[in-house]
Amino acid sequence: MADHEAVFHLFFRRNPFQGGYAISAGLVNVIETIENFKLDKSDLDYLSQFFPKDFLDYLKNMKLTVDVDAIEEGTVVFLQEPLVRVKGPLIQCQLLETALLNSINFATLVATKASRICYAAKGEPVIEFGLRRAQGPDGGLTASRAAYIGGCVGTSNVLAGKKYGIPVRGTHAHSWVTAFASEDEAFDKFAKAMPNNCYLLVDTFNSLEGVKKATKIGKKLLGIRLDSGDLAYLSIKARKILDKAGLKNTHIMASNDLDEYIIQSLKEQKAKIDIWAVGTKLATAYDQPALDGIYKLSAIRPKGGKWEYKLKLSEQNAKISTPGLLRIKRFFNKKNGAVADCIYDELLGMPENCLMIDMLDTTRRKKIPSDTKSEELLKAIFKKGKLTYQIPDINISRDRTEKQLKLFYPAIRRFLNPHIYPVGLEKNLFELRMSLILKMKNN
């Protein structure tokens, strides 16, 4: 069965962070995985303890010939939508499963978290500060890249700046201050060493006293960073000190275990913070450590045969997969606002007047007239194993996130009880799925 043609789809079952949407990310890692797929001699030698020689010879000579379609990075996506579709020999599709899930799940999670944090900041710059607490060096790089796509303006991760072209931002450590004889000397030396990037960390001993000492630097002082204590109170006091010293344009940056909820609260308290440095809770997606992304077989056919629909059954409706060669259309109103996403089967086609049915609540249905403007979300990435997609600059993916979010009713970004955007199956696909479920349950 290894060379039977198969179709798999990667999707998630629940919107992350109990929110109303997600931001797709990680496609670049998927592309790198497929382009560089190869088993060398050391790999085959290691695998020889588990598998027979004829199978290892098969792997040695195997070249990926899959078709891959995927949703572009920076796209707003929702539960049950296929983010990636892989079509090709069954064995190749299966071998890619873990690598694709690993690439998409974490990056999508962090990009979504970044989007939520930037929404709480209400347009003020957010810097990703999480490398020290990230899940290892590779996790740190993935988090920095995904956070930038999600809306952050920069990162403290210098390697991410080098590899991906992300603007690098940061301040000095507390050890810079404690290494000198006094805080005054530490600030003075830093200002001389970094005259064009003088942001001073002022809370090593006493935050407000630190602010007063920082003002001695004068116009070279671009900003201060508060990293502990009551950030609302301290920022208000610090703003008064800076303004009194004639430093009205000096920024106040805040860190210290920030997330979207704390930032929202600080904004409500009228905190005088205009740059947000968010570390642990962004780079680790602190309150949801994993996206529940899955990768399921949905159709298979032997060479020269017909497609046979496949699905995974479960006692839980949310865990039942969807059969078919799936695609997604996003529909828009006359003002170019997104109104619904419809998942349909390529074999069954999309009727001119579409009736869309929510697979989790079948009473929720939406009719879509034939003249409704639409866009296919799955884009061709690989054809027969060859890359056909032009990878965009990371800034284009970041801009896409911002533009995409403007297409939707703003309440999908609400943290508590977000608006539910309509996503469903085209009627014929829905009926096919139900018939297969009933057939399997009655066997």
C-alpha positions in Angstrom: 0.0 0.0 0.0 3.0 2.3 0.3 2.4 3.9 -3.1 -1.3 4.2 -2.9 -2.3 7.8 -3.4 -3.5 9.5 -0.2 -4.7 12.8 1.1 -4.1 14.1 4.6 -5.2 17.4 6.2 -3.6 19.2 9.2 -6.1 21.2 11.3 -6.8 22.1 15.0 -10.0 21.3 16.9 -10.2 24.3 19.2 -9.3 28.0 18.8 -6.3 28.6 21.1 -6.5 30.5 24.4 -10.3 30.1 24.4 -10.3 32.9 21.7 -12.1 33.5 18.5 -9.3 32.9 15.9 -5.7 31.9 15.3 -2.9 33.2 13.1 -1.3 30.7 10.8 2.5 30.4 11.0 5.2 27.8 10.6 4.9 27.2 6.8 8.5 28.2 6.2 9.6 25.3 8.5 7.3 22.9 6.5 8.9 24.0 3.3 12.4 23.6 4.7 11.6 20.1 6.0 10.2 18.9 2.6 13.0 20.5 0.6 15.8 19.0 2.8 14.1 15.6 3.3 16.9 13.0 3.0 18.2 10.0 4.9 22.0 9.7 4.9 24.1 6.7 5.7 24.3 7.4 9.4 20.5 7.6 9.5 20.1 4.3 7.7 22.7 2.7 9.9 20.9 3.7 13.0 17.5 2.6 11.6 18.9 -0.8 10.7 18.4 -2.0 14.3 14.6 -1.5 13.8 13.9 -2.3 10.2 14.8 -4.9 7.5 17.2 -4.0 4.7 14.7 -4.0 1.9 12.7 -1.3 3.7 15.8 0.8 4.3 16.8 0.4 0.7 13.3 1.8 -0.2 13.8 4.8 2.1 17.3 5.4 0.8 16.1 5.7 -2.8 12.8 7.5 -1.9 12.4 11.1 -3.1 9.3 13.1 -2.0 6.8 13.5 -4.8 3.9 15.0 -2.7 1.6 17.9 -3.6 1.3 20.3 -0.7 -1.3 23.1 -0.4 -1.3 25.3 2.6 -2.7 28.5 4.1 -0.2 31.3 3.9 1.5 32.6 7.1 -0.2 35.6 8.7 -3.7 34.4 7.7 -6.5 34.4 10.2 -7.7 30.8 10.6 -10.3 28.9 12.6 -10.9 25.5 14.1 -11.5 22.5 11.8 -10.0 24.4 8.8 -7.2 22.5 7.0 -4.1 24.6 7.3 -2.1 22.1 5.2 -3.2 19.5 2.7 -0.7 16.8 1.6 -1.4 14.6 -1.4 0.8 11.8 -2.6 2.1 8.3 -1.9 0.7 7.1 1.4 4.1 6.3 3.0 5.4 9.8 2.1 2.3 11.5 3.6 2.7 9.4 6.8 6.4 10.1 7.2 5.7 13.9 7.1 3.1 13.8 9.9 5.2 14.6 13.0 7.5 17.1 11.2 4.5 19.1 9.9 2.6 19.1 13.2 5.8 20.2 15.0 6.3 23.0 12.5 2.8 24.4 12.4 1.5 23.8 16.0 3.9 25.8 18.0 4.5 28.7 15.5 0.7 29.2 15.1 0.2 29.2 18.8 2.9 31.9 19.4 1.8 34.0 16.5 -1.8 34.0 17.9 -0.5 34.9 21.4 1.5 37.8 19.9 -1.6 39.0 18.1 -3.6 39.0 21.3 -0.9 40.8 23.2 -0.6 43.4 20.5 -4.4 43.9 20.5 -4.2 44.6 24.3 -1.4 47.1 23.7 -3.8 49.1 21.4 -1.2 50.0 18.8 1.8 50.6 21.1 4.9 48.6 20.2 5.4 45.1 21.6 8.8 43.5 21.7 9.3 39.8 22.1 11.7 39.3 25.0 11.3 35.6 25.7 14.5 33.8 24.6 15.8 33.1 28.1 12.6 31.3 29.0 11.9 29.7 25.6 11.9 26.0 25.0 15.5 25.6 23.9 17.4 27.4 21.1 15.3 26.1 18.3 12.1 26.9 20.2 13.4 30.4 20.9 14.0 31.0 17.2 10.6 29.7 16.2 9.0 31.9 18.9 10.8 35.0 17.8 9.8 34.5 14.2 6.2 33.6 14.9 5.8 36.5 17.4 7.0 39.0 14.7 4.5 37.6 12.2 1.8 37.9 14.9 2.4 41.6 15.3 5.5 42.3 17.5 7.8 45.1 16.3 11.0 43.4 17.3 12.9 40.8 19.3 15.7 40.6 21.9 16.9 37.5 20.1 19.9 38.7 18.1 20.2 35.4 16.2 16.6 35.7 15.0 17.4 39.2 13.8 20.3 37.8 11.8 18.4 34.8 10.4 15.0 36.4 9.7 15.6 40.1 9.4 13.6 40.9 12.5 14.4 44.3 14.1 16.5 43.7 17.3 15.6 45.6 20.5 16.7 45.4 24.1 18.3 46.9 27.1 21.1 46.0 29.4 20.9 43.4 32.3 20.8 44.0 36.0 24.4 42.6 36.1 25.5 45.7 34.1 24.5 47.9 36.9 25.7 45.7 39.8 29.1 45.2 38.1 29.9 48.9 38.6 30.6 50.8 41.8 27.4 52.8 41.5 24.2 53.0 39.5 25.2 56.5 38.3 28.5 55.1 36.9 26.7 52.2 35.2 24.2 54.5 33.5 26.9 56.9 32.4 29.1 54.1 30.9 26.2 52.5 29.1 25.1 55.8 27.6 28.7 56.3 26.3 28.9 52.8 24.9 25.4 52.9 23.3 24.7 56.5 22.5 22.1 55.7 19.8 20.3 53.0 21.8 20.3 54.2 25.4 17.5 52.4 27.2 18.3 52.1 30.9 17.0 49.4 33.3 16.2 51.4 36.4 14.9 48.9 39.0 18.1 47.2 40.2 17.9 48.9 43.6 15.0 51.4 43.7 12.9 52.1 40.6 12.0 55.8 41.1 15.5 56.6 42.4 16.8 54.8 39.3 14.6 57.0 37.1 16.0 60.2 38.7 19.6 59.0 38.1 18.7 58.1 34.5 17.6 61.7 33.8 21.2 62.8 34.3 22.0 61.2 30.9 19.9 63.9 29.3 18.8 63.8 25.7 20.7 60.6 24.9 18.2 58.8 27.1 15.8 57.2 24.6 13.9 55.2 27.3 13.8 53.5 30.7 12.7 50.0 31.5 10.6 49.1 34.5 10.9 45.4 35.4 9.3 45.0 38.8 6.8 46.4 41.3 3.5 48.2 40.7 4.0 49.0 37.0 1.0 51.3 36.8 2.0 53.4 39.9 5.7 53.4 39.0 5.2 54.4 35.3 2.9 57.3 36.3 5.5 58.6 38.8 8.4 57.9 36.3 6.6 59.9 33.6 6.4 62.9 35.9 10.1 62.7 36.8 11.1 62.4 33.1 8.8 65.3 32.0 10.1 67.5 34.8 13.6 66.9 33.6 12.6 67.9 30.1 12.6 64.4 28.7 9.0 64.3 27.4 10.0 62.2 24.4 11.8 59.5 26.5 9.9 56.2 26.4 8.8 54.1 29.3 9.2 50.4 28.6 7.8 47.7 30.9 8.5 44.0 31.3 7.9 41.5 34.2 5.8 38.5 33.2 3.4 40.5 31.0 0.6 39.0 29.0 -2.5 40.4 27.2 -4.6 40.4 30.5 -2.0 42.3 32.5 -1.4 44.8 29.7 -5.2 45.3 29.4 -5.4 45.9 33.1 -2.4 48.4 33.1 -4.1 50.3 30.3 -7.3 50.5 32.3 -5.2 51.9 35.2 -3.8 54.7 32.9 -0.3 53.4 33.2 2.2 55.6 31.3 3.9 52.8 29.5 4.4 53.1 25.7 6.6 50.1 24.9 5.8 46.5 26.1 8.6 43.9 26.4 6.8 40.6 26.7 8.9 37.5 27.4 7.9 34.2 29.1 4.2 34.3 28.6 4.7 35.0 24.8 7.6 32.8 23.9 6.2 29.8 25.7 2.5 30.5 25.0 2.3 30.2 28.8 -1.4 29.6 29.4 -1.8 27.0 26.6 1.5 25.1 26.0 0.3 23.3 22.9 -2.1 23.8 20.0 -4.2 20.6 19.5 -3.3 20.3 15.8 -3.8 17.0 14.2 -3.1 15.3 10.8 -5.7 12.9 9.5 -6.1 10.7 6.4 -9.2 11.7 4.5 -9.0 9.8 1.2 -7.0 7.0 -0.5 -6.9 5.3 -3.9 -4.7 2.5 -5.4 -3.0 3.3 -8.7 -5.6 3.4 -11.4 -8.4 3.1 -8.9 -11.1 5.4 -7.5 -10.9 7.6 -4.4 -12.2 6.0 -1.2 -13.3 8.5 1.5 -11.7 8.0 5.0 -12.5 9.4 8.4 -11.6 8.8 12.0 -14.7 8.0 14.2 -15.0 9.0 17.9 -17.5 9.1 20.6 -16.8 12.9 20.7 -18.3 14.7 17.7 -15.4 17.3 17.8 -12.9 14.4 17.2 -14.5 13.0 14.1 -12.5 13.9 11.1 -13.8 15.1 7.7 -13.4 13.0 4.5 -12.5 14.2 1.1 -10.0 16.3 -0.9 -10.7 19.4 1.1 -10.4 23.0 0.1 -11.6 26.3 1.8 -13.3 29.3 0.4 -13.5 32.5 2.4 -16.5 34.7 1.4 -16.7 38.5 1.6 -19.4 41.1 1.7 -19.5 44.1 -0.6 -17.3 46.1 1.7 -14.7 43.2 1.5 -15.4 42.1 5.1 -15.1 38.3 5.7 -18.5 36.8 6.3 -17.9 33.0 6.3 -15.5 30.2 5.6 -16.8 27.1 3.8 -14.9 23.8 3.6 -15.7 21.8 0.6 -14.7 18.6 -1.2 -12.8 19.0 -4.5 -14.4 15.8 -5.9 -18.0 17.0 -5.0 -17.3 20.6 -6.1 -18.7 23.8 -4.8 -22.3 24.5 -5.9 -23.2 28.0 -7.1 -25.5 28.6 -4.2 -23.8 27.2 -1.2 -25.4 26.1 2.0 -22.9 25.9 4.8 -23.5 23.8 7.9 -21.6 24.0 11.2 -20.4 20.4 11.9 -20.5 20.9 15.7 -23.9 22.6 15.8 -25.9 21.5 12.8 -28.7 24.0 13.5 -26.2 26.8 12.5 -26.5 27.1 8.7 -25.6 29.9 6.3 -26.7 30.4 2.7 -24.1 32.0 0.4 -25.4 33.4 -2.9 -23.6 32.5 -6.1 -22.4 36.1 -6.8 -20.6 36.4 -3.4 -17.0 37.4 -3.7 -14.6 34.6 -2.4 -11.0 33.6 -2.1 -9.4 30.1 -2.0 -7.3 29.9 1.2 -5.2 26.8 0.3 -2.4 27.9 -2.0 -0.2 25.5 -4.0 3.2 25.1 -2.3 4.7 21.9 -3.8 3.8 20.0 -7.0 5.2 16.5 -7.2 7.8 17.4 -4.6 9.0 20.5 -6.3 8.5 23.9 -4.7 6.2 26.2 -6.7 5.6 28.8 -4.1 7.5 32.0 -3.7 8.3 32.4 0.0 7.4 36.0 0.9 9.6 38.3 3.0 8.8 38.0 6.7 7.6 41.6 6.7 5.0 40.7 4.1 3.7 37.9 6.3 3.6 40.3 9.3 1.7 42.9 7.2 -0.7 40.2 6.1 -1.6 39.5 9.7 -2.5 43.1 10.2 -4.5 43.3 7.0 -6.3 40.0 7.7 -7.5 41.0 11.1 -9.1 44.1 9.6 -11.3 41.8 7.4 -13.2 40.4 10.4 -15.7 41.6 12.9 -13.5 43.0 15.7 -15.2 41.0 18.4 -13.4 37.8 17.3 -10.5 39.4 19.2 -12.4 39.8 22.4 -10.7 37.9 25.3 -14.0 36.9 27.0 -16.7 35.2 25.0 -15.4 36.2 21.6 -17.6 36.4 18.6 -18.0 33.1 16.7 -17.1 33.5 13.1 -19.1 31.2 10.8 -17.1 28.1 9.6 -18.8 25.1 8.2 -19.0 22.3 5.7 -20.6 22.6 2.3 -24.0 20.8 2.4 -23.0 17.9 0.1 -19.8 17.3 2.1 -21.7 17.5 5.3 -24.2 14.9 4.1 -21.3 12.7 2.9 -19.6 12.9 6.3 -22.8 12.1 8.1 -23.6 9.1 5.9 -20.0 7.7 6.5 -20.4 8.2 10.2 -23.7 6.3 10.3 -22.4 3.5 8.1 -19.3 3.0 10.3 -21.4 3.1 13.5 -23.8 0.5 12.1 -21.1 -1.9 11.1 
